Amino acid sequence: MRRRLPGGLALVLGLAAACGESGEPAPRAGELTISYYQGGPRAGALLLTITGGEVLNVTAANGEHVSFATPAPGTTHVVVIGDLGTGTLLRIRVPDMSLASRYVVATDQVADKVTFSLIDPERHPLTISP
């Protein structure tokens, strides 16, 4: 003998099963790498902006001091202080690696390591990659 589920319960179970079959993969968090090229005087501090999506965390690759803030959705400002040299500078944690190509990084300001004066940010480019 078969038992029938009450109409409301059958509907809830059917909807719950359908939600899991959307075909869309669940977002996979991961890390992107920001690399730095020193093309001018030795930098002691950088101010940069990351746009394109949410940033969960920012960590230094080589022991630099890092501070970051997200003043608006999809925009994160980062300050990096230390002995900055060419190569991997930061790792940023993002909530969905399938959106990695949307992220862009820009050098806003650069301070000279010795004099602390502002120097040309165009000579200190950054790149971002998975």
CORMOCOR-V320225 format. One record per run of one state. SS is the DSSP state (H for helix, E for strand, L for the rest). FROM is the first residue (numbers start at 1). TO is the last residue. If there is no record, write none. Layout:
ss = [SS:SS]
from = [FROM:FROM]
to = [TO:TO]
//
This chain:
ss = [L:H:L:E:L:E:L:E:L:E:L:E:L:E:L:H:L:E:L:E:L:H:L:E:L]
from = [1:7:20:30:37:43:52:57:61:65:73:75:82:87:95:97:103:104:113:118:120:121:124:126:130]
to = [6:19:29:36:42:51:56:60:64:72:74:81:86:94:96:102:103:112:117:119:120:123:125:129:130]
//
